[in-house]
Amino acid sequence: MIDLLYFAWVRERIGLPREGVETDAATVADLVAELRAREERYALAFADLSALRVALDQELSEFDAPLAGVREVAFFPPMTGG
């Protein structure tokens, strides 16, 4: 089981702040592909990966990173200064 956390507009589009999923995905990109195939709200949230960042167990990562041993995946838009 992997905990997925969604922040900002990602959470708004999916309608959940977090959820647990069972997956056989090898990488973050594979996981995203599984989520997109679920239903429209996931497809919309993950339509443009260049507009998203990902953290694995609270460490900023890339979409080609392996999921082996990961317990938490967080998706969020890039942070902006202000």
N, C-alpha and C positions, 0 to 999 in steps of 0.2 A: 504494500500500500504506500502510495506517495501522496503527500499533502500538497495540493495546489493552492496558491494564494494569488488573488487578483486585486490589483490596485487601480485607482483613478478610473479613467474611462473604460478600461478593460473590465473592471468589476461592474460598471454600469451596463455595458453591453451584454455581459453574461448573466447578470442578475444575482450573482453570488460573491461573497467575499472570499470564500474558501470551499474546497471540497476534497475528499479523498478519492483516489482512483487506483484501480488495479490495472497495470499496463505491462506489456511485453516490449514496449518501445526501447530501443537501444540508445537513442539520442534524444535531446530536447526537440529537435526538428521532427523526429518520428512521433513523439508525443503530441506535438502540435498538429500533425497530420491526422492522428487519431481523434483529437478534439474537434478539428474542423469537420470531420466526417459525421460527428454526432448529430448536430442540428445547426440551423441557420445562425443562432446567436453566437455560437463558437466560431463559425465561419466568418462572421462579421468582425468579431473581436481579434481574430488572428489573420485577417485579410492582408495586412501589410506588416511583415515582420521587421522591416527597416524602421518602423515607428514604435518598436517594442524593445525592451531590455529584459534580460532574464537573470535570476540569481538562483544558484543551487546551494542549498543549506547555508543561505545568507552570504554567499560569495558571488560577486558578479561574474557571469560566465557568458558563453557563446551558444548559439543554437545547435552547433555541431558537437557540443560536449556530451560525453557519455553519461547515462543515468545510473549506471551500476553503483549500488550502495547509497544513492541519493534518497533522502527522506522528505525533502521539501523543495518545491519549485515555485518561485515567485515570478509573476509577469507584471510589468509596469512600464509606463511610458518613460522616455528619457527625462531626467531631472533638468529643470532649467533654473538659472540663477535669477535673483530678483531682490 
